[in-house]
């Protein structure tokens, strides 16, 4: 997706930087497009509260999908790029929360 295409980030109390009621530190600035519904959510809890279906993980074969959204620069990243970016946006160098790695299994096939 191009930055000019409007991407709607769903969730609970989501702000312009994609921070939500659950994760809102200065570094909590990514949203993830969920495999199950193709909707971008600020976090897994936001998805689970709003969606009427269980979340699905992205299979490794689809890690080139542009499914990560940086709330700082509003660019998308492929899952592979995000997983290898060392907690920094490759477009704008904004710092991502390194603690997100603890939740990768909820989004991405391990």
Secondary structure, 3 states (H helix, E strand, C coil): CCCCCCCCEECCCCCCCCCCCCCCCCCCCEEEECCCCCCEECCHHHHHHHCCCCCCCECHHHCCCEEEEECCCCCEEEHHHHHCCCCECCCCCCECCHHHHHHHHHHECC
